[in-house]
Structure formats: C-alpha cells, structure tokens
C-alpha cells in the first residue's frame, strides 16, 4: 500500500525454487525488501512489464507502479480521450492547461494531477521532468505548442510528442533552429504525433498516440520509425 501511494516506479518480485516461492518488493529509493537477491541479478528485470529470469532460483518482477508520468499539455477532446485510454493501460497521467474550466475532475477523472497555469510557465509549475516521463503536447494553438515544446526539449523526458500537421511541424522546426536548438534536439520530437493508423476522430487519434506511448514504454518504438 505504501508503494502504491508513492510516485516512483516499484515492482513485486517473486522468487521460485524447489522449496517453494517467496515474495518481496523493490523500488529505486529503498531497493529490494523481503528477499535476499543480488541487485545485479534483479536489475535487468526492472522494466515496464513483467519479466522472468529462469535459473536455479527463478525470478519474476512485475510492475506495481509503472515508471514515469504522461504529462498532457492541453485539455481538449483528444487529450480527454487519451487520458482514459492511458488509465486503462496502466499509465499515470497529469494534465496541464491554462483554461481553468478544462482542468477539472469532470473532464479528467482518472488523472493523478490536474494543473492550471500559463503555457510559458509550464515547466516551472509542473516541476521536475525525469527520464522516465512522457510529454504529450496538444494545446489549442501553435503558439502554446511552441511555448511548451521549447521548455520540454530542455528536459531528459523519455518521450516528447507534438500534435499538428506536417506544415506546422516544418514551421516549428525552423523556429526551433532559429532559437538555438540543434537537429539532435528536434530529432527527439515525435511529430506528427502517434502511429500512422489513419485515424481522424479525437478517439482514433488518441488510440494512435497511446499505441506510440506503449511502444516507447516497452522499448519497441524504434521498430515504428
């Protein structure tokens, strides 16, 4: 219960051998508790999905709290549909918008955080973005998207995606270059966002974005490049 209430990733670890099975928990701040297993053996199993290592003592590590948070910048129809899909696929989400009426439990009942503030202050108000976090940018306008994107490119986020047409992406790229960002920086951005499944409605776009985030979490995103 304590681990489920904490924001960081944690795992349930089961050890199985000829004498039976034993269970423990593991998280980054306190390590392995309840089992005596070398961390160097356990470390390769600590990912975003259940992992099994078979040996004289078999180990199975299953995420209790998945690593990272998906930050949704913009609370429109696509973000609302996406938040629901992410909740049922075991992502933790937080939504940020400068429109107070959208940042509410009514629109985002499953979000772990609902934050309101100007887009130019997004990073300051959200706080630390880690290498386990995901950034999804879908504000109501090009300027808002750029204001958020230029801040998030300065973070180590695992994933950065931005909604928009190819024409808009091209304009944004030139603006980023003019503001001192490198081609490597821009190469981190998934834009147009989502896997190309041909969706057009908000729900269909949300499915494509969720699929891309799942591929990122499982370490298989490069297969779709």
HELIX and SHEET records of a PDB file:
HELIX    1   1 UNK A   39  UNK A   42  1                                   4    
HELIX    2   2 UNK A   43  UNK A   45  5                                   3    
HELIX    3   3 UNK A   77  UNK A   88  1                                  12    
HELIX    4   4 UNK A  119  UNK A  121  5                                   3    
HELIX    5   5 UNK A  122  UNK A  126  1                                   5    
HELIX    6   6 UNK A  142  UNK A  152  1                                  11    
HELIX    7   7 UNK A  166  UNK A  178  1                                  13    
HELIX    8   8 UNK A  183  UNK A  186  1                                   4    
HELIX    9   9 UNK A  202  UNK A  217  1                                  16    
HELIX   10  10 UNK A  221  UNK A  224  5                                   4    
SHEET    1   A 5 UNK A  31  UNK A  33  0                                        
SHEET    2   A 5 UNK A  20  UNK A  27 -1                                        
SHEET    3   A 5 UNK A  10  UNK A  17 -1                                        
SHEET    4   A 5 UNK A  58  UNK A  65 -1                                        
SHEET    5   A 5 UNK A  51  UNK A  53 -1                                        
SHEET    1   B 6 UNK A 113  UNK A 116  0                                        
SHEET    2   B 6 UNK A  92  UNK A  97  1                                        
SHEET    3   B 6 UNK A  69  UNK A  73  1                                        
SHEET    4   B 6 UNK A 134  UNK A 137  1                                        
SHEET    5   B 6 UNK A 159  UNK A 162  1                                        
SHEET    6   B 6 UNK A 189  UNK A 190  1                                        
END                                                                             
